[in-house]
Amino acid sequence: MDIADEIRDRFAGEWLAEIYRSKVRTQRTRAFSIDVPAKENQVEILHTLLGIEIQIGKKRFPSPDLATARYMRVFARIGCSTFAVPYDITTISAIADELEISWQKMLLYLDAESTEKAVPARRRLRSQLIKRLRSELDEIGAGELMPEFKQSTKQRNN
């Protein structure tokens, strides 16, 4: 069993991909796409005159608000280019918190478990873990570009 399987089993419901599957993809979402390399990325949130943006390398992507920028940062760090964003903006902040906590716990656990290993081996383990996480997130998918809206209401019977 490799370290990615061990961490996935240990965290179970707190595993980032599981949070995404159970708390994001179960609600109405819209697909979001950003052009990021499929590797671990350094991501910054910028507060500019035009609003909030996330920066990955030299590329910048606009964000409607800080909560969405924090949410997008998690996926950009992992290297996921397409992911689902909850349509209900009131839930984004709480989900972003959970995803960021999961990310940090995962990295802390990985560091604690690989303290005896050489630096290149630790980097390989981290890379394997992120590849595994990215592949699970890609498998879950981003869903539809726009959510489906029900046209019928109580006033109209369609």
C-alpha positions in Angstrom: 0.0 0.0 0.0 1.5 3.4 -1.0 1.3 6.6 1.0 -1.6 8.0 -1.0 -3.8 4.9 -0.2 -2.8 5.1 3.4 -3.7 8.8 3.7 -7.0 8.3 1.8 -7.9 5.4 4.1 -6.9 7.3 7.2 -8.8 10.5 6.4 -11.9 8.8 4.8 -14.6 11.4 5.0 -12.0 14.2 5.3 -10.2 13.2 2.2 -10.4 16.2 -0.2 -11.9 14.2 -3.1 -14.5 12.7 -0.8 -15.5 16.2 0.4 -15.8 17.3 -3.2 -17.9 14.2 -4.1 -20.2 14.4 -1.1 -20.6 18.1 -0.5 -20.1 19.8 -3.9 -21.2 17.4 -6.6 -24.4 16.5 -4.7 -25.7 20.0 -5.1 -26.4 22.2 -8.1 -23.1 23.3 -9.6 -21.6 24.9 -12.6 -18.4 23.7 -14.3 -15.4 26.0 -14.1 -12.3 25.8 -16.1 -8.9 27.4 -15.6 -5.7 26.9 -17.6 -3.3 25.4 -15.1 -0.5 22.8 -15.5 -1.4 19.3 -14.2 1.1 19.5 -11.3 1.3 21.1 -7.9 1.2 24.9 -8.4 1.9 27.9 -6.2 -1.2 30.0 -6.1 -1.7 33.5 -4.8 -4.9 35.4 -4.2 -4.5 39.0 -5.3 -6.7 42.0 -4.3 -6.5 44.4 -7.3 -8.4 47.5 -8.4 -10.5 45.3 -10.7 -11.4 42.9 -7.9 -10.1 39.6 -6.7 -7.9 37.3 -8.8 -5.9 34.2 -8.4 -2.4 34.0 -9.9 -0.7 30.8 -11.0 2.7 31.6 -12.3 2.3 34.5 -14.7 -1.4 33.8 -15.4 -4.2 35.5 -13.6 -7.9 34.4 -13.3 -10.7 36.7 -12.1 -12.9 35.6 -9.2 -16.2 37.1 -8.2 -15.4 37.1 -4.5 -12.8 36.0 -1.9 -14.7 32.8 -1.0 -14.7 31.6 -4.6 -11.0 32.6 -5.0 -10.2 30.4 -1.9 -12.2 27.6 -3.4 -10.5 27.9 -6.8 -7.1 28.1 -5.1 -7.5 24.5 -3.7 -8.1 23.1 -7.2 -5.4 25.2 -8.8 -2.8 24.0 -6.3 -3.6 20.4 -7.2 -3.5 21.2 -10.9 -7.1 20.5 -11.7 -8.1 22.5 -14.8 -11.9 21.8 -14.6 -14.0 21.5 -11.4 -17.4 22.2 -10.2 -18.3 25.4 -8.3 -21.4 25.4 -6.1 -24.2 27.5 -7.6 -25.3 28.6 -4.2 -22.7 31.2 -3.2 -23.6 31.0 0.5 -22.1 27.5 0.7 -18.8 28.2 -1.1 -17.0 29.7 2.0 -17.7 26.8 4.2 -16.8 24.2 1.6 -13.6 26.2 0.8 -12.7 26.0 4.5 -13.2 22.2 4.6 -11.2 21.7 1.4 -8.3 23.9 2.7 -8.3 22.1 6.1 -8.2 18.7 4.3 -5.3 19.9 2.1 -3.3 21.1 5.1 -4.0 18.0 7.2 -3.0 15.8 4.2 0.3 17.6 3.8 1.1 17.6 7.5 0.4 13.9 7.8 2.6 13.2 4.7 5.4 15.3 6.3 5.1 13.4 9.6 5.1 10.0 7.9 8.1 10.7 5.7 10.5 12.5 8.1 13.1 9.7 7.9 13.2 9.8 4.1 15.6 11.9 1.9 14.3 15.2 0.4 14.0 13.8 -3.1 12.0 10.8 -1.8 9.7 13.1 0.1 9.1 15.2 -3.0 8.2 12.0 -5.0 5.7 11.0 -2.3 4.1 14.4 -2.3 3.9 14.3 -6.1 2.3 10.8 -6.0 -0.2 12.0 -3.5 -1.2 15.0 -5.5 -1.4 12.9 -8.8 -3.7 10.5 -7.0 -5.9 13.3 -5.7 -6.0 15.0 -9.1 -7.0 11.7 -10.8 -9.8 11.2 -8.3 -11.1 14.7 -8.8 -11.0 14.3 -12.6 -12.9 11.0 -12.2 -15.6 12.7 -10.2 -15.8 15.4 -12.9 -17.0 19.0 -13.1 -20.5 18.4 -14.3 -22.5 20.6 -16.6 -21.3 24.0 -17.7 -24.5 25.6 -16.4 -26.9 24.0 -13.8 -30.3 22.8 -14.9 -33.2 24.9 -13.7 -36.6 23.5 -13.2 -39.1 25.4 -15.3 -42.2 24.3 -13.5 -43.5 26.2 -10.5 -46.5 25.9 -8.3 -48.4 28.5 -10.3 -47.9 26.8 -13.6 -48.4 23.1 -14.3 -45.9 22.3 -17.1 
